[in-house]
């Protein structure tokens, strides 16, 4: 009887205690409600390095109700809804699908860092509204699945090395869009949404055309393909030996063939120089926007070992300068040709040089590019501009010439 009385008393006391939200939270203290979101954030922490100690700061659960102790993380109802890591010198490449498990993510920003590699996959992030990857070193194309984000309002991808064509964005929610200062090409898609944005959202993509930029050139008609004619059997002839003079001629042609190849290469190069059209020059310390962009990208690329290679010079007697000296120089645009734009760079020493950025020789390997430059550097002619040095990397190639004060061949012919 005494034991039954004690049990009843304990039961009454237990259920008489008030249950508050704090006491409920204490039952779950230390438990991660959504560990898959924390695991996704750990992939970022382990893939990138930065001036911010993410390993020391990102510990424990990322969210507590609507707040977070993690730098750059915002939460709502225990879920991660914001990931903003801007200007902390993040270096490395992003995991391709690390965001797939942060399903309530609404704001994403890695602006002003040194992240390289391709843009991440954002599929199924239906709550995503803002995406900022501007001012990095990202390459590759813009993923086509970005046009399927139903609530996307802001997309900034400017100041990278993105290539390919722009996907046909047509989300009615999109109010901010910028892909300028990249290597995009082709025609801007004719959609109602992309037509809202001004030229500044697309400019400084050399091979991009269409409204609001310049119209795309008309494509030439496809050549007429004739059906192959049936082979004609040659009449049977008795074999005879080639005359000696024919053999000598073949030997001479074979010996001159390498020189002919070099001559064709020089003609193509000279033709590319002749068709350069002078553009409006912009002098001063700021220089052209694209040259200024190259200075910024070079200053953010100290982690890229290939960017540390110095300029290679042909003439050892001239004053030597390095790539940093060249990119610190004030510049102005001289013209734009098929191989890329040409700038005048005024070095701190007072000397002026002409710098051509070569954008369309990516098919050449480093060895082949250096061989071609060495062949050009050895040539000497009164009508050829002397090559001073050159620079090679996967992302950009520079050829440094002596600067001629009397203008370009285009101005002499058409001025």
C-alpha positions as CSV (number, residue, x, y, z in Angstrom):
1,X,0.0,0.0,0.0
2,X,2.9,2.4,0.8
3,X,4.6,1.5,-2.5
4,X,1.4,2.3,-4.5
5,X,1.0,5.6,-2.7
6,X,4.6,6.6,-3.6
7,X,4.1,5.8,-7.2
8,X,0.9,7.9,-7.4
9,X,2.7,10.8,-5.7
10,X,5.6,10.6,-8.2
11,X,3.1,10.5,-11.1
12,X,1.2,13.6,-9.8
13,X,4.4,15.5,-9.3
14,X,5.8,14.6,-12.7
15,X,2.7,15.7,-14.6
16,X,2.1,18.8,-12.5
17,X,5.4,20.4,-13.6
18,X,4.8,23.1,-16.3
19,X,6.3,22.4,-19.7
20,X,7.8,25.5,-21.3
21,X,9.5,26.0,-24.7
22,X,12.9,26.3,-22.9
23,X,12.4,23.0,-21.2
24,X,11.6,21.4,-24.5
25,X,14.7,22.9,-26.1
26,X,16.8,21.5,-23.2
27,X,15.6,18.0,-24.1
28,X,17.0,18.5,-27.6
29,X,20.1,20.5,-26.6
30,X,23.2,19.1,-28.5
31,X,21.1,17.4,-31.2
32,X,21.4,18.5,-34.8
33,X,17.9,18.7,-36.3
34,X,19.2,18.9,-40.0
35,X,22.7,17.3,-40.1
36,X,22.6,17.2,-43.9
37,X,22.8,21.0,-44.0
38,X,25.7,21.0,-41.6
39,X,27.5,18.4,-43.7
40,X,27.1,20.5,-46.8
41,X,28.6,23.6,-45.1
42,X,31.5,21.4,-43.9
43,X,32.3,20.6,-47.6
44,X,32.7,24.4,-48.2
45,X,34.9,24.8,-45.1
46,X,37.2,21.9,-46.1
47,X,37.4,22.9,-49.8
48,X,38.4,26.6,-49.4
49,X,41.0,28.6,-47.5
50,X,40.5,32.2,-46.3
51,X,41.6,34.9,-43.9
52,X,38.6,33.9,-41.7
53,X,39.1,30.9,-39.5
54,X,36.1,28.9,-40.6
55,X,37.4,25.7,-38.9
56,X,37.5,27.5,-35.6
57,X,34.2,29.3,-36.1
58,X,32.0,26.7,-37.8
59,X,31.6,24.3,-34.9
60,X,28.4,22.8,-33.4
61,X,25.0,23.0,-35.0
62,X,24.8,25.9,-37.6
63,X,21.3,27.0,-36.5
64,X,19.5,27.6,-33.2
65,X,15.9,28.6,-34.1
66,X,16.3,31.8,-36.1
67,X,19.9,32.7,-35.2
68,X,23.4,31.3,-35.9
69,X,26.8,31.6,-34.3
70,X,28.5,30.7,-37.6
71,X,30.1,33.6,-39.6
72,X,28.2,34.3,-42.8
73,X,25.2,32.0,-41.9
74,X,21.6,33.1,-41.4
75,X,18.8,30.8,-40.2
76,X,15.1,30.7,-40.0
77,X,13.1,28.0,-38.1
78,X,16.3,25.9,-37.6
79,X,17.1,25.9,-41.4
80,X,20.0,27.6,-43.1
81,X,18.5,30.3,-45.4
82,X,21.6,32.5,-46.1
83,X,25.2,31.8,-47.0
84,X,27.2,35.1,-47.4
85,X,31.0,34.9,-47.5
86,X,32.2,38.1,-49.2
87,X,35.7,39.7,-49.4
88,X,37.5,37.2,-47.1
89,X,40.0,36.0,-49.8
90,X,38.4,32.6,-50.3
91,X,40.7,30.5,-52.5
92,X,39.9,27.2,-54.1
93,X,37.1,25.6,-56.1
94,X,33.6,24.9,-54.9
95,X,32.3,21.4,-54.6
96,X,29.9,20.9,-57.6
97,X,26.7,19.8,-55.7
98,X,27.4,20.8,-52.1
99,X,24.3,23.1,-52.0
100,X,21.7,20.4,-52.9
101,X,20.9,19.6,-49.3
102,X,20.5,23.2,-48.2
103,X,17.0,23.1,-49.6
104,X,15.7,26.3,-47.9
105,X,18.6,28.5,-49.1
106,X,17.4,31.9,-50.2
107,X,20.6,34.1,-50.4
108,X,24.0,33.0,-51.7
109,X,27.0,35.2,-52.1
110,X,30.7,34.5,-52.6
111,X,31.4,38.0,-54.0
112,X,35.0,39.5,-54.0
113,X,37.1,36.4,-53.5
114,X,39.6,34.3,-55.5
115,X,37.4,31.2,-56.2
116,X,38.3,29.4,-59.4
117,X,36.7,26.4,-61.2
118,X,33.2,26.1,-62.4
119,X,29.9,27.5,-61.1
120,X,28.1,25.1,-58.7
121,X,24.9,23.3,-59.4
122,X,21.8,25.0,-58.0
123,X,19.2,22.6,-59.1
124,X,16.1,22.2,-56.9
125,X,16.8,25.2,-54.8
126,X,13.3,26.6,-55.3
127,X,13.6,29.2,-52.5
128,X,16.8,30.8,-53.9
129,X,16.4,34.5,-54.6
130,X,19.9,36.1,-54.8
131,X,23.0,34.6,-56.3
132,X,26.3,36.6,-56.3
133,X,29.6,35.1,-57.7
134,X,31.0,38.4,-59.1
135,X,34.7,39.4,-58.8
136,X,36.2,35.9,-58.8
137,X,38.2,33.7,-61.2
138,X,35.4,31.3,-62.2
139,X,35.6,29.6,-65.6
140,X,33.4,27.4,-67.8
141,X,29.8,28.1,-68.9
142,X,26.7,29.4,-67.0
143,X,24.7,26.3,-66.0
144,X,21.5,26.0,-68.0
145,X,19.6,24.8,-64.8
146,X,19.9,28.4,-63.5
147,X,16.9,29.3,-65.8
148,X,14.8,26.9,-63.8
149,X,15.1,28.7,-60.4
150,X,11.5,30.0,-60.0
151,X,12.1,32.7,-57.4
152,X,15.4,34.1,-58.7
153,X,15.5,37.9,-58.3
154,X,19.2,38.8,-58.5
155,X,22.1,37.2,-60.4
156,X,25.6,38.8,-60.6
157,X,28.4,36.9,-62.4
158,X,30.5,39.8,-63.7
159,X,34.3,40.0,-63.6
160,X,35.1,36.3,-64.1
161,X,36.3,34.2,-67.0
162,X,33.0,32.6,-68.0
163,X,32.7,31.3,-71.6
164,X,29.9,30.0,-73.8
165,X,26.5,31.4,-74.5
166,X,24.0,33.0,-72.1
167,X,21.0,30.7,-71.2
168,X,17.6,32.1,-72.0
169,X,16.7,33.5,-68.6
170,X,13.0,34.5,-68.6
171,X,12.0,34.5,-64.9
172,X,9.5,37.3,-64.3
173,X,11.0,37.8,-60.8
174,X,14.5,38.7,-62.2
175,X,15.2,42.4,-61.5
176,X,19.1,42.4,-61.4
177,X,21.3,40.7,-63.9
178,X,25.0,41.3,-64.8
179,X,27.4,39.1,-66.8
180,X,29.8,41.8,-68.0
181,X,33.6,41.5,-68.1
182,X,33.7,37.8,-69.1
183,X,34.5,35.8,-72.2
184,X,30.9,35.1,-73.2
185,X,30.0,34.7,-76.9
186,X,27.0,34.3,-79.3
187,X,23.7,36.2,-79.4
188,X,22.0,37.5,-76.3
189,X,18.7,35.4,-76.0
190,X,15.7,37.3,-77.2
191,X,13.5,37.0,-74.0
192,X,11.3,39.6,-72.4
193,X,13.3,39.5,-69.2
194,X,16.8,39.8,-70.7
195,X,15.6,42.6,-72.9
196,X,14.9,44.8,-69.8
197,X,18.6,45.2,-68.9
198,X,21.0,47.8,-70.2
199,X,24.2,47.5,-72.2
200,X,26.2,47.6,-68.9
201,X,24.9,44.2,-67.9
202,X,26.5,42.6,-71.0
203,X,29.5,44.8,-72.1
204,X,33.1,43.7,-72.3
205,X,32.4,40.3,-73.8
206,X,34.2,40.6,-77.1
207,X,32.1,37.9,-78.9
208,X,28.7,38.8,-77.5
209,X,26.2,40.5,-79.8
210,X,22.5,41.3,-80.0
211,X,20.2,43.7,-78.3
212,X,21.2,45.9,-76.4
213,X,24.7,45.4,-77.9
214,X,25.6,45.7,-81.5
215,X,23.6,43.5,-84.0
216,X,25.0,40.1,-84.7
217,X,26.6,39.7,-88.2
218,X,24.6,37.9,-90.8
219,X,25.7,34.3,-91.2
220,X,26.9,33.4,-94.8
221,X,24.6,30.9,-96.7
222,X,25.5,27.3,-96.4
223,X,27.7,26.1,-99.3
224,X,26.0,23.9,-101.9
225,X,27.0,20.3,-101.5
226,X,27.1,18.4,-104.7
227,X,26.7,14.6,-104.8
228,X,30.0,12.9,-105.3
229,X,30.7,11.9,-108.9
230,X,31.4,8.2,-109.6
231,X,35.1,7.4,-109.8
232,X,36.6,7.2,-113.2
233,X,39.0,4.3,-113.7
234,X,42.3,5.6,-115.2
235,X,43.5,3.8,-118.3
236,X,46.1,1.2,-117.7
237,X,49.5,2.6,-118.4
238,X,52.9,1.0,-118.3
239,X,54.9,2.1,-115.2
240,X,57.9,4.3,-115.9
241,X,60.5,6.0,-113.8
242,X,60.3,9.7,-112.9
243,X,62.8,12.0,-114.8
244,X,65.7,13.2,-112.7
245,X,64.5,16.9,-112.9
246,X,61.1,15.9,-111.4
247,X,62.9,14.2,-108.5
248,X,65.1,17.3,-108.0
249,X,62.0,19.5,-108.0
250,X,60.2,17.3,-105.4
251,X,63.3,17.5,-103.2
252,X,63.5,21.3,-103.4
253,X,59.8,21.6,-102.5
254,X,60.2,19.3,-99.5
255,X,63.1,21.4,-98.3
256,X,61.3,24.7,-98.7
257,X,58.0,23.5,-97.2
258,X,58.9,24.5,-93.5
259,X,59.7,28.0,-94.8
260,X,56.4,28.2,-96.7
261,X,54.5,27.3,-93.5
262,X,56.3,30.0,-91.6
263,X,55.6,32.5,-94.4
264,X,51.8,31.7,-94.3
265,X,51.8,32.1,-90.5
266,X,53.5,35.5,-90.8
267,X,51.0,36.6,-93.5
268,X,48.1,35.6,-91.3
269,X,49.6,37.5,-88.4
270,X,50.3,40.6,-90.5
271,X,46.7,40.5,-91.9
272,X,45.3,40.4,-88.4
273,X,47.4,43.5,-87.6
274,X,46.1,45.3,-90.7
275,X,42.4,44.8,-89.9
276,X,42.7,46.3,-86.4
277,X,40.2,49.1,-86.1
278,X,41.3,51.9,-83.9
279,X,39.0,52.5,-81.0
280,X,38.5,55.6,-78.8
281,X,41.6,55.9,-76.6
282,X,41.2,56.2,-72.9
283,X,44.4,57.5,-71.3
284,X,45.3,58.1,-67.6
285,X,46.1,56.0,-64.6
286,X,42.8,54.1,-64.7
287,X,43.3,52.9,-68.3
288,X,40.7,50.8,-70.2
289,X,38.2,48.8,-68.2
290,X,39.4,45.5,-69.5
291,X,43.1,46.3,-68.8
292,X,42.1,47.5,-65.3
293,X,40.2,44.2,-64.9
294,X,43.3,42.2,-65.8
295,X,45.3,44.2,-63.1
296,X,42.7,43.2,-60.5
297,X,42.5,39.6,-61.6
298,X,46.3,39.4,-61.5
299,X,46.5,40.8,-58.0
300,X,43.9,38.2,-56.8
301,X,45.8,35.3,-58.5
302,X,48.8,34.8,-56.2
303,X,47.6,31.2,-55.4
304,X,47.8,30.3,-59.1
305,X,51.4,29.0,-59.7
306,X,51.3,29.5,-63.4
307,X,50.6,33.3,-62.9
308,X,54.0,33.6,-61.2
309,X,56.0,32.9,-64.4
310,X,58.0,36.0,-65.4
311,X,58.0,37.6,-68.8
312,X,60.4,36.0,-71.3
313,X,62.6,38.5,-73.2
314,X,64.4,38.1,-76.5
315,X,67.0,41.0,-76.2
316,X,69.0,40.7,-73.0
317,X,70.4,44.3,-73.5
318,X,67.2,46.1,-73.0
319,X,65.9,47.1,-69.5
320,X,64.0,44.1,-68.0
321,X,60.6,44.5,-66.4
322,X,58.3,41.9,-64.9
323,X,54.6,41.1,-65.3
324,X,53.7,43.2,-62.2
325,X,55.5,46.2,-63.7
326,X,53.5,45.7,-66.9
327,X,50.1,45.4,-65.2
328,X,50.9,48.5,-63.0
329,X,51.5,50.6,-66.0
330,X,48.9,53.1,-67.2
331,X,47.3,52.0,-70.4
332,X,45.2,53.0,-73.4
333,X,43.4,51.1,-76.1
334,X,45.1,51.2,-79.5
335,X,42.7,48.9,-81.4
336,X,41.0,45.5,-81.6
337,X,41.9,42.7,-84.0
338,X,41.0,39.1,-84.7
339,X,43.6,37.8,-82.2
340,X,42.5,40.2,-79.4
341,X,42.8,43.9,-78.3
342,X,46.1,45.9,-78.3
343,X,47.1,48.4,-75.6
344,X,49.8,51.0,-75.1
345,X,51.4,50.5,-71.7
346,X,53.4,53.4,-70.1
347,X,55.9,51.8,-67.7
348,X,57.0,53.5,-64.5
349,X,60.5,53.9,-66.0
350,X,59.0,56.1,-68.7
351,X,59.2,53.6,-71.6
352,X,56.2,52.8,-73.7
353,X,55.4,49.3,-75.1
354,X,52.5,47.8,-77.1
355,X,50.8,44.8,-75.5
356,X,48.6,42.5,-77.4
357,X,46.3,40.1,-75.5
358,X,45.9,36.9,-77.5
359,X,42.5,35.3,-76.8
360,X,42.0,32.9,-79.6
361,X,45.1,30.7,-79.6
362,X,43.9,28.3,-76.8
363,X,44.4,25.4,-79.1
364,X,48.2,25.9,-78.9
365,X,50.0,24.1,-76.1
366,X,52.5,26.0,-74.0
367,X,55.4,24.4,-75.9
368,X,53.9,25.2,-79.3
369,X,53.2,28.8,-78.3
370,X,56.7,29.4,-77.0
371,X,58.1,27.9,-80.3
372,X,56.0,30.3,-82.4
373,X,57.1,33.3,-80.3
374,X,60.8,32.3,-80.6
375,X,60.4,32.1,-84.4
376,X,58.8,35.5,-84.5
377,X,61.4,37.0,-82.1
378,X,64.3,35.9,-84.3
379,X,62.9,37.7,-87.4
380,X,64.2,41.1,-88.3
381,X,62.9,43.3,-91.0
382,X,62.4,47.1,-91.4
383,X,58.6,46.6,-91.8
384,X,58.2,44.2,-88.9
385,X,57.7,45.5,-85.3
386,X,60.3,44.1,-83.0
387,X,59.0,41.7,-80.3
388,X,60.4,42.4,-76.9
389,X,58.9,39.6,-74.7
390,X,55.9,37.4,-74.2
391,X,53.9,35.7,-71.4
392,X,52.0,32.5,-71.4
393,X,49.3,31.1,-69.1
394,X,46.2,28.9,-69.6
395,X,43.9,31.9,-69.0
396,X,45.8,34.6,-70.9
397,X,48.6,35.2,-73.3
398,X,50.5,38.5,-73.9
399,X,52.9,39.6,-76.6
400,X,54.9,42.8,-75.9
401,X,56.1,44.8,-78.9
402,X,58.1,48.0,-79.2
403,X,55.7,51.0,-79.5
404,X,55.7,52.9,-82.8
405,X,54.8,56.6,-82.3
406,X,53.6,57.2,-85.9
407,X,50.5,55.1,-85.5
408,X,49.2,51.8,-86.9
409,X,49.2,50.4,-90.5
410,X,45.5,51.0,-90.6
411,X,46.0,54.7,-90.0
412,X,48.7,54.9,-92.7
413,X,46.4,53.2,-95.2
414,X,43.1,54.8,-94.3
415,X,44.0,58.0,-92.4
